[in-house]
């Protein structure tokens, strides 16, 4: 599995706007986890369409995205509670 960590350099409302555009206001597709209001972990094999929509809408809104490839063996810390 190839995972992409995507972080939007934007405020919460701008990140919500690109999120809504990428999902067409539907629930997140299988293979996508929202880690924070401005960050997502995306399975590149199953959710490439979500990723493409996210990138396209961020570009239209002039929002910078940082995209990192996460190795299969990487251990991500659980979110703080």
Residue pairs with C-beta under 8 A, 6 or more apart in sequence:
1 43
1 44
1 45
1 72
2 43
2 44
2 45
2 69
2 72
3 41
3 42
3 43
3 44
3 69
3 70
3 72
3 74
4 41
4 42
4 44
4 51
4 67
4 68
4 69
4 70
5 35
5 39
5 40
5 41
5 42
5 67
5 68
5 69
5 70
6 39
6 40
6 41
6 42
6 51
6 54
6 65
6 66
6 67
6 68
7 38
7 39
7 65
7 66
7 68
8 14
8 15
8 18
8 38
8 39
8 58
8 63
8 64
8 65
9 38
9 63
9 64
9 65
9 66
10 18
10 38
10 58
10 63
10 64
11 38
12 37
12 38
14 61
14 63
15 37
15 38
15 63
16 37
17 57
17 61
18 54
18 57
18 58
18 61
18 63
19 34
19 40
19 54
21 53
21 54
21 57
22 50
22 51
22 53
22 54
22 57
23 29
23 50
23 53
28 34
28 50
29 46
29 47
29 49
29 50
30 46
30 47
31 42
31 43
31 45
31 46
31 47
31 50
32 40
32 41
32 42
32 43
32 47
32 50
33 40
33 41
34 40
35 41
35 79
36 79
40 54
41 70
41 76
42 50
42 51
44 51
54 65
55 65
58 64
58 65
70 76
